Amino acid sequence: MSTFLHRLGAMAHRRPWIFLLVWLLAFGGAIGIAATSDVHISSSLTIDGTPSQDVRDNLARELPAAGGGQGSLVFTVPEAEELTDGGRASAIGEAAKDITELPFVVDKSAATADAPESPEAQKKAKQAQQDSPRPLLVDGSPVPGVMVSADGSVAMLQMQLTAPIDELPDGSADQIVTTAQDAVADTGLNVLPSDSLDSMHPPIGGHEAIGLGIALLVLLLTLGSLRAASLPLLTALTGVGIGIGGAFALSSSITLTTATPALALMIGLAVGIDYALFIVNRQRHFIIVDGLSAPEATARALATAGSAVVFAGTTVVIALAGLTVIGIGFLTTMALVAAATVALAVLIALTLLPALLGFAGEGICSTRARARGVSGRHSDRKGPARRWARGVTGRPWLAVAGVVVILGVAAIPALSMDLGMPTGAQDAEQSTSRQSYDATTRGFGEGFNAPLMVVAHSADGTPLDQARIGAVAQGLQQTDSVASASLTGADPDHTLAVFTVIPEQGPTDERTAQLVTDLRDPAAAVSTQAGVSLGVTGLTAINLDITDRLSEALPQYIAIIVGLSLLLLLLIFRSIIIPLKATAGFLLSIAATFGISTAVFQWGWLIGIVGLDNGGPLLSFLPIMVTGILYGLAMDYQVFLVSSMREAHTSGLAPRAAIIHGFEQASRVVTAAAIIMVSVFAAFIFSDDTMIKQFGFTLAIGVVIDAFLVRMTFIPALMSLLGRSVWWLPGWLDRILPSIDLEGEDFAHTPAPHPREVEATATAG
């Protein structure tokens, strides 16, 4: 592969216009198609085969009017005022009427017209109304679907949609909100949509510029010139532009959640900048230190650092693509979009970057940099990298024990990590979703933010008469953690009835999860006494099922990652110990990363630093995605650092001397790459989307831990402790393992060719 990359680099450097034109066409095409396509962002997540999704699918066939999505609007008034002041009740009633007339909203009165109502159900409903919410009355008549809080300060309009919100025409949620706002204009009412009706837009804004600004500063300090520093940024932006543009263009065919483009953007920028940095840094090294011409330096940079970039990118792609084995649709899409963006970053680093280096020519390094390189070529000056390496290898037991203790303590909160889907309770105070959540809790109780749809089927196929309907309603009402239960619909044959159950607690409370489990139990009293089978669906139940499925998949995925890590590192370093210690370090990294994220986002420690004020569960798919991403990045740093140490070892240096020399050679660029990656990830903490905040923070902390504590402290200290045994490999295994020249060592040590040979190589390519 190194020979091929050498020829590719020489050709791209000599004929840059060809490569530039190809990538410009790809970039323009992706952006153009995306700009002329309707970008569809999904606001909900589903997993086929879960109990809640099965109930939802069956309900859509058996009772279409109740099988769609749900949503609610909350109406609030200024402090010390009531909804009954100034014709506000009539305005809300008009809003409810206008919304019901929208083609994708079900008329609740029609949906329940055929539903038998038992005396027991009527009694329970009246009692529930006396306890807290009551129907909104206009001219003495209740407005269907609208409730008012006991203090008259909050009203809620609950609606049933003809289909899940993601399957409705684009703009349907906005149309509902706009219709309500028009109806209550000039009344002083505030209209707040629930999470399910909140408009979904790609959470990509100006905060990315913060990370890019820091990245540029680091590149300037590392590479020493604006011309060289601008190239990694340019290639990274090209890659994410094509990747995300392509994803947006395909959004009508694939399910894009709000997190998908943001995750692809942060990963694409981070690895795109880092991969280009490794190659440009190596090219400049060949020019400044080895005295090569720019064309030959570019070709050799691709043959050496380019080979490592191919491995690094392939590792990340494999780790992300491995998520497809979990069999969860939205997670597969998220992983494949991110993997495609990483693959683009690798291709661009191997083709567009050497072409841009061709345009830069010999000017990529200033005369002063060349002179400084020649004068410092044989310098024995001891820099901070050498001092650090000498320190951790001089006291290895202290370094190893210190890192293990620090990461072990940091990992403790992970033992109580709760997973779930974010709710309005965790959003920023100024967001409409948070205001809606708080108003609902204040007016009706937190359980109204977690409604459940309970579907009762007749166990023997006979119609559900009033007595059995009443028995189901009464049984639901008497179930622990149920605040209220009401009949909302029935099929024409009365073999199926649908109830809305309001829990006493919120959507992420453990007691709500237990309530769902209890209702699904075939031996539950409500099922046996009324002769029915119960199914539970609704957004809260769907989110709970997603969390359960992802929690079950996480250990399997970690096992896959561990096995992959051991195999790849065994092939690369031809050592038994190196893969074991590298994998152990990775497990320490993710444990500590999840522990810190749990302490911040769940326990609320220093939560203000991420712009939030309420704690809650970690995003249910965050651990499994972060595990895959951090694994790929950890292997990058492992390879770049340890391969330099291995090279020094094979050249004859003593074990400790090889560690110090290799660390000194590779740590500067790895440190710069890690700082850039942390900056890019941390910039997404400023996003308004809670999911993106969690991803940005967790990935940033993960890179800090893995790069600086594990790869640059724990690993060299442990290698120093083990001495020569760290490179031990059984003879029989050494004979059967293929030889992999990861960084093109043959090219790195080959004397510089004559310029005419470089020209001939490029022409032959």
Backbone hydrogen bonds, N-H to C=O, Kabsch-Sander energy under -0.5 kcal/mol:
donor,donor_aa,acceptor,acceptor_aa,energy
5,L,1,M,-2.7
6,H,2,S,-2.3
7,R,3,T,-2.1
8,L,4,F,-2.6
9,G,5,L,-2.8
10,A,6,H,-2.1
11,M,7,R,-2.5
12,A,8,L,-2.6
13,H,9,G,-2.1
14,R,10,A,-1.8
15,R,11,M,-2.7
18,I,15,R,-0.7
19,F,15,R,-0.9
20,L,16,P,-2.7
21,L,17,W,-2.5
22,V,18,I,-1.9
23,W,19,F,-2.1
24,L,20,L,-2.4
25,L,21,L,-2.3
26,A,22,V,-2.1
27,F,23,W,-2.7
28,G,24,L,-2.9
29,G,25,L,-2.5
30,A,26,A,-2.4
31,I,27,F,-2.4
32,G,28,G,-2.5
33,I,29,G,-2.6
34,A,30,A,-2.2
35,A,31,I,-2.4
36,T,32,G,-1.4
37,S,34,A,-0.8
39,V,37,S,-0.7
40,H,38,D,-0.6
41,I,39,V,-0.6
42,S,40,H,-0.5
42,S,256,L,-3.8
50,T,47,I,-1.4
54,D,50,T,-2.4
55,V,51,P,-2.1
56,R,52,S,-2.2
57,D,53,Q,-2.6
58,N,54,D,-2.5
59,L,55,V,-2.5
60,A,56,R,-1.9
61,R,57,D,-1.1
62,E,58,N,-2.6
63,L,59,L,-2.9
66,A,63,L,-2.3
67,G,63,L,-0.7
67,G,64,P,-0.9
69,G,163,A,-1.2
71,G,159,M,-1.7
73,L,157,L,-2.2
74,V,192,L,-2.7
75,F,155,A,-3.1
76,T,74,V,-0.5
76,T,190,N,-1.9
77,V,153,S,-1.0
81,E,78,P,-1.7
83,L,152,G,-2.7
85,D,82,E,-1.4
87,G,84,T,-0.6
88,R,85,D,-1.3
89,A,83,L,-0.5
91,A,87,G,-1.7
92,I,88,R,-2.4
93,G,89,A,-2.4
94,E,90,S,-2.3
95,A,91,A,-2.3
96,A,92,I,-2.6
97,K,93,G,-2.1
98,D,94,E,-2.7
99,I,95,A,-2.5
100,T,96,A,-2.2
101,E,97,K,-1.3
102,L,99,I,-1.5
105,V,102,L,-1.7
106,V,160,Q,-3.4
108,K,106,V,-0.8
110,A,107,D,-0.6
111,A,107,D,-2.0
112,T,108,K,-1.6
113,A,110,A,-0.9
115,A,112,T,-1.1
118,S,116,P,-0.5
122,Q,118,S,-2.4
123,K,119,P,-2.3
124,K,120,E,-2.3
125,A,121,A,-2.4
126,K,122,Q,-2.3
127,Q,123,K,-2.3
128,A,124,K,-2.5
129,Q,125,A,-2.1
130,Q,126,K,-1.9
131,D,127,Q,-1.7
132,S,128,A,-1.4
132,S,133,P,-0.5
134,R,148,V,-2.2
136,L,146,V,-1.7
138,V,141,S,-2.8
141,S,138,V,-1.6
143,V,136,L,-2.6
146,V,143,V,-1.9
147,M,156,M,-2.3
148,V,134,R,-3.2
149,S,154,V,-2.9
150,A,443,G,-0.7
152,G,149,S,-1.5
155,A,75,F,-2.3
156,M,147,M,-2.4
157,L,73,L,-2.9
158,Q,145,G,-2.6
158,Q,156,M,-0.6
159,M,71,G,-2.7
160,Q,106,V,-0.5
161,L,69,G,-3.2
162,T,104,F,-2.2
167,E,164,P,-2.2
168,L,164,P,-0.6
168,L,165,I,-0.8
172,S,169,P,-1.7
175,Q,171,G,-2.2
176,I,172,S,-2.0
177,V,173,A,-2.0
178,T,174,D,-2.8
179,T,175,Q,-2.4
180,A,176,I,-2.0
181,Q,177,V,-2.6
182,D,178,T,-2.5
183,A,179,T,-1.7
184,V,180,A,-1.6
185,A,182,D,-0.7
187,T,184,V,-1.6
189,L,184,V,-0.6
190,N,76,T,-2.5
192,L,74,V,-2.7
192,L,190,N,-0.6
194,S,72,S,-2.1
197,L,194,S,-1.4
198,D,194,S,-0.7
198,D,195,D,-1.1
201,H,199,S,-0.6
204,I,202,P,-2.7
205,G,203,P,-0.5
208,E,205,G,-1.1
209,A,206,G,-1.5
210,I,207,H,-1.1
211,G,207,H,-0.9
212,L,208,E,-2.1
213,G,209,A,-2.4
214,I,210,I,-2.0
215,A,211,G,-2.5
216,L,212,L,-2.4
217,L,213,G,-1.8
218,V,214,I,-2.4
219,L,215,A,-2.6
220,L,216,L,-2.4
221,L,217,L,-2.1
222,T,218,V,-2.2
223,L,219,L,-3.2
224,G,219,L,-0.5
224,G,220,L,-1.9
229,A,225,S,-2.4
230,S,226,L,-2.0
231,L,227,R,-0.7
231,L,228,A,-0.6
233,L,229,A,-0.8
234,L,230,S,-2.4
235,T,231,L,-2.6
236,A,232,P,-2.2
237,L,233,L,-2.4
238,T,234,L,-1.8
239,G,235,T,-2.1
240,V,236,A,-2.3
241,G,237,L,-2.0
242,I,238,T,-2.1
243,G,239,G,-2.7
244,I,240,V,-2.8
245,G,241,G,-1.7
246,G,242,I,-2.4
247,A,243,G,-1.9
248,F,244,I,-2.7
249,A,245,G,-2.2
250,L,246,G,-1.4
251,S,248,F,-1.4
253,S,250,L,-2.1
254,I,250,L,-1.9
256,L,40,H,-0.5
256,L,254,I,-0.8
257,T,255,T,-0.6
258,T,42,S,-0.7
260,T,257,T,-0.7
262,A,258,T,-0.8
263,L,259,A,-2.7
264,A,260,T,-2.3
265,L,261,P,-2.3
266,M,262,A,-2.5
267,I,263,L,-2.4
268,G,264,A,-2.6
269,L,265,L,-2.6
270,A,266,M,-1.9
271,V,267,I,-2.7
272,G,268,G,-1.9
273,I,269,L,-2.3
274,D,270,A,-2.1
275,Y,271,V,-3.0
276,A,272,G,-1.6
277,L,273,I,-2.3
278,F,274,D,-2.4
279,I,275,Y,-1.6
280,V,276,A,-2.8
281,N,277,L,-2.8
282,R,278,F,-1.8
283,Q,279,I,-2.6
284,R,280,V,-2.6
285,H,281,N,-1.9
286,F,282,R,-2.2
287,I,283,Q,-1.8
288,I,284,R,-3.2
289,V,285,H,-2.4
290,D,285,H,-1.3
291,G,287,I,-0.5
292,L,286,F,-2.4
297,A,293,S,-2.7
298,T,294,A,-2.4
299,A,295,P,-2.2
300,R,296,E,-2.7
301,A,297,A,-2.3
302,L,298,T,-2.0
303,A,299,A,-2.0
304,T,300,R,-2.0
305,A,301,A,-0.7
306,G,301,A,-2.1
308,A,304,T,-1.5
309,V,305,A,-2.3
310,V,306,G,-2.3
311,F,307,S,-2.0
312,A,308,A,-3.0
313,G,309,V,-3.1
314,T,310,V,-2.4
315,T,311,F,-2.5
316,V,312,A,-2.0
317,V,313,G,-2.6
318,I,314,T,-2.8
319,A,315,T,-2.4
320,L,316,V,-2.4
321,A,317,V,-3.2
322,G,318,I,-1.9
323,L,320,L,-1.7
324,T,321,A,-2.0
325,V,322,G,-1.3
326,I,323,L,-1.3
327,G,324,T,-1.2
329,G,327,G,-0.6
330,F,46,T,-0.6
332,T,328,I,-2.5
333,T,329,G,-2.2
334,M,330,F,-2.2
335,A,331,L,-2.6
336,L,332,T,-2.7
337,V,333,T,-2.4
338,A,334,M,-1.9
339,A,335,A,-2.7
340,A,336,L,-2.6
341,T,337,V,-1.9
342,V,338,A,-2.0
343,A,339,A,-2.6
344,L,340,A,-2.2
345,A,341,T,-1.9
346,V,342,V,-2.0
347,L,343,A,-2.4
348,I,344,L,-2.8
349,A,345,A,-2.0
350,L,346,V,-1.6
351,T,347,L,-1.1
352,L,348,I,-0.5
353,L,348,I,-2.6
355,A,351,T,-1.3
356,L,352,L,-2.5
357,L,353,L,-2.3
358,G,354,P,-1.5
359,F,355,A,-1.7
360,A,356,L,-2.0
361,G,357,L,-2.2
363,G,360,A,-1.4
364,I,361,G,-1.4
365,C,362,E,-1.3
370,R,366,S,-2.0
371,A,367,T,-2.5
372,R,368,R,-2.5
373,G,369,A,-2.1
374,V,370,R,-2.3
375,S,371,A,-2.3
376,G,372,R,-1.6
377,R,374,V,-0.9
379,S,376,G,-1.3
383,G,381,R,-0.8
387,R,383,G,-2.1
388,W,384,P,-2.5
389,A,385,A,-2.5
390,R,386,R,-2.6
391,G,387,R,-2.0
392,V,388,W,-2.6
393,T,389,A,-2.0
394,G,390,R,-1.4
395,R,391,G,-1.5
399,A,395,R,-2.0
400,V,396,P,-3.0
401,A,397,W,-2.5
402,G,398,L,-2.5
403,V,399,A,-2.3
404,V,400,V,-2.4
405,V,401,A,-2.5
406,I,402,G,-2.5
407,L,403,V,-2.8
408,G,404,V,-2.3
409,V,405,V,-2.6
410,A,406,I,-2.2
411,A,407,L,-1.6
412,I,408,G,-0.6
412,I,409,V,-1.0
414,A,411,A,-1.4
415,L,412,I,-2.0
416,S,413,P,-1.7
417,M,414,A,-1.5
420,G,618,L,-2.4
426,Q,423,T,-1.7
427,D,424,G,-1.0
431,S,428,A,-1.7
435,Q,431,S,-2.1
436,S,432,T,-2.6
437,Y,433,S,-2.2
438,D,434,R,-2.8
439,A,435,Q,-2.3
440,T,436,S,-2.3
441,T,437,Y,-2.4
442,R,438,D,-2.7
443,G,439,A,-2.4
444,F,440,T,-2.9
445,G,440,T,-1.0
445,G,441,T,-0.9
448,F,445,G,-1.5
449,N,446,E,-2.0
450,A,447,G,-2.0
452,L,501,V,-2.8
453,M,537,T,-2.4
454,V,452,L,-0.7
454,V,499,F,-2.8
455,V,453,M,-0.5
455,V,535,G,-3.0
456,A,454,V,-0.6
456,A,497,A,-3.2
457,H,455,V,-0.6
457,H,533,S,-2.6
458,S,495,T,-2.4
459,A,531,G,-2.4
461,G,458,S,-0.6
464,L,494,H,-4.5
465,D,463,P,-1.0
469,I,465,D,-2.6
470,G,466,Q,-2.7
471,A,467,A,-2.2
472,V,468,R,-2.4
473,A,469,I,-2.7
474,Q,470,G,-2.7
475,G,471,A,-2.6
476,L,472,V,-2.8
477,Q,473,A,-2.4
478,Q,474,Q,-1.8
479,T,476,L,-1.2
482,V,479,T,-1.6
483,A,481,S,-0.5
483,A,502,I,-3.1
484,S,502,I,-1.5
486,S,500,T,-2.0
488,T,498,V,-3.3
489,G,498,V,-1.3
490,A,111,A,-0.7
491,D,496,L,-1.7
494,H,491,D,-1.9
497,A,456,A,-2.3
498,V,489,G,-3.1
499,F,454,V,-3.0
500,T,486,S,-2.9
501,V,452,L,-2.7
501,V,499,F,-0.6
502,I,484,S,-2.9
502,I,500,T,-0.5
504,E,481,S,-2.3
509,D,506,G,-1.1
512,T,509,D,-0.9
513,A,509,D,-1.6
514,Q,510,E,-2.2
515,L,511,R,-1.8
516,V,512,T,-2.0
517,T,513,A,-1.9
518,D,514,Q,-2.7
519,L,515,L,-2.6
520,R,516,V,-1.5
521,D,517,T,-0.7
521,D,518,D,-0.8
524,A,521,D,-2.2
527,S,524,A,-0.6
528,T,524,A,-2.2
529,Q,525,A,-2.6
530,A,526,V,-1.1
531,G,527,S,-1.0
532,V,527,S,-1.9
533,S,457,H,-2.1
535,G,455,V,-2.2
537,T,453,M,-2.8
540,T,451,P,-0.7
542,I,538,G,-2.6
543,N,539,L,-2.5
544,L,540,T,-2.0
545,D,541,A,-2.2
546,I,542,I,-2.3
547,T,543,N,-2.2
548,D,544,L,-2.2
549,R,545,D,-2.4
550,L,546,I,-2.4
551,S,547,T,-2.3
552,E,548,D,-1.9
553,A,549,R,-1.6
554,L,550,L,-1.6
556,Q,552,E,-0.6
557,Y,553,A,-2.3
558,I,554,L,-2.5
559,A,555,P,-2.0
560,I,556,Q,-1.9
561,I,557,Y,-2.5
562,V,558,I,-2.7
563,G,559,A,-2.2
564,L,560,I,-2.5
565,S,561,I,-2.7
566,L,562,V,-2.4
567,L,563,G,-2.0
568,L,564,L,-2.6
569,L,565,S,-2.2
570,L,566,L,-1.6
571,L,567,L,-2.0
572,I,568,L,-2.1
573,F,569,L,-2.5
574,R,570,L,-1.4
576,I,728,W,-2.0
578,I,726,V,-0.7
580,L,576,I,-1.1
581,K,577,I,-2.7
582,A,578,I,-2.3
583,T,579,P,-2.3
584,A,580,L,-2.3
585,G,581,K,-2.3
586,F,582,A,-1.8
587,L,583,T,-2.3
588,L,584,A,-2.0
589,S,585,G,-2.1
590,I,586,F,-2.5
591,A,587,L,-2.0
592,A,588,L,-2.3
593,T,589,S,-2.5
594,F,590,I,-2.6
595,G,591,A,-1.8
596,I,592,A,-2.5
597,S,593,T,-2.3
598,T,594,F,-2.2
599,A,595,G,-2.2
600,V,596,I,-2.0
601,F,597,S,-2.7
602,Q,597,S,-0.6
602,Q,598,T,-1.7
603,W,598,T,-2.3
605,W,599,A,-2.8
607,I,604,G,-1.3
609,I,606,L,-1.8
610,V,607,I,-1.5
611,G,608,G,-1.6
612,L,607,I,-1.5
616,G,601,F,-2.7
618,L,418,D,-2.6
620,S,420,G,-1.7
622,L,619,L,-1.7
625,M,621,F,-1.7
626,V,622,L,-2.9
627,T,623,P,-2.2
628,G,624,I,-1.5
629,I,625,M,-2.4
630,L,626,V,-3.1
631,Y,627,T,-1.8
632,G,628,G,-1.8
633,L,629,I,-2.1
634,A,630,L,-2.9
635,M,631,Y,-2.2
636,D,632,G,-1.5
637,Y,633,L,-1.9
638,Q,634,A,-2.4
639,V,635,M,-2.6
640,F,636,D,-2.4
641,L,637,Y,-2.2
642,V,638,Q,-2.5
643,S,639,V,-2.1
644,S,640,F,-0.6
645,M,641,L,-1.4
646,R,642,V,-2.8
647,E,643,S,-2.3
648,A,644,S,-1.9
649,H,645,M,-2.2
650,T,646,R,-2.8
651,S,647,E,-1.3
652,G,649,H,-1.6
653,L,648,A,-1.8
658,A,654,A,-3.0
659,I,655,P,-2.0
660,I,656,R,-2.4
661,H,657,A,-2.7
662,G,658,A,-2.7
663,F,659,I,-2.5
664,E,660,I,-2.4
665,Q,661,H,-1.9
666,A,662,G,-1.9
667,S,663,F,-2.7
670,V,666,A,-1.9
671,T,667,S,-3.0
672,A,668,R,-2.1
673,A,669,V,-2.5
674,A,670,V,-2.5
675,I,671,T,-2.5
676,I,672,A,-2.3
677,M,673,A,-2.4
678,V,674,A,-2.7
679,S,675,I,-2.4
680,V,676,I,-2.5
681,F,677,M,-2.5
682,A,678,V,-3.0
683,A,679,S,-1.6
684,F,680,V,-0.6
684,F,681,F,-1.4
685,I,682,A,-1.8
686,F,683,A,-1.3
687,S,684,F,-1.5
693,K,689,D,-2.3
694,Q,690,T,-2.3
695,F,691,M,-2.1
696,G,692,I,-3.0
697,F,693,K,-2.7
698,T,694,Q,-2.4
699,L,695,F,-2.6
700,A,696,G,-2.1
701,I,697,F,-2.7
702,G,698,T,-2.4
703,V,699,L,-2.3
704,V,700,A,-2.1
705,I,701,I,-2.5
706,D,702,G,-2.7
707,A,703,V,-2.8
708,F,704,V,-1.8
709,L,704,V,-0.8
709,L,705,I,-1.2
710,V,705,I,-1.9
711,R,706,D,-3.2
712,M,707,A,-1.0
714,F,709,L,-2.4
715,I,710,V,-3.0
717,A,713,T,-1.8
718,L,714,F,-2.5
719,M,715,I,-2.5
720,S,716,P,-2.0
721,L,717,A,-1.9
722,L,718,L,-2.0
723,G,719,M,-1.5
725,S,722,L,-1.3
726,V,723,G,-1.4
727,W,724,R,-1.9
728,W,725,S,-1.7
734,D,730,P,-2.3
735,R,731,G,-1.8
736,I,732,W,-1.0
737,L,733,L,-1.7
740,I,738,P,-0.5
741,D,739,S,-0.5
742,L,740,I,-1.4
744,G,741,D,-1.1
747,F,744,G,-0.7
748,A,744,G,-2.0
749,H,745,E,-1.3
750,T,747,F,-0.8
757,E,754,H,-1.5
758,V,754,H,-1.4
759,E,755,P,-2.1
760,A,756,R,-2.3
761,T,757,E,-2.3
762,A,758,V,-2.3
763,T,759,E,-2.3
764,A,760,A,-2.5
765,G,761,T,-1.9
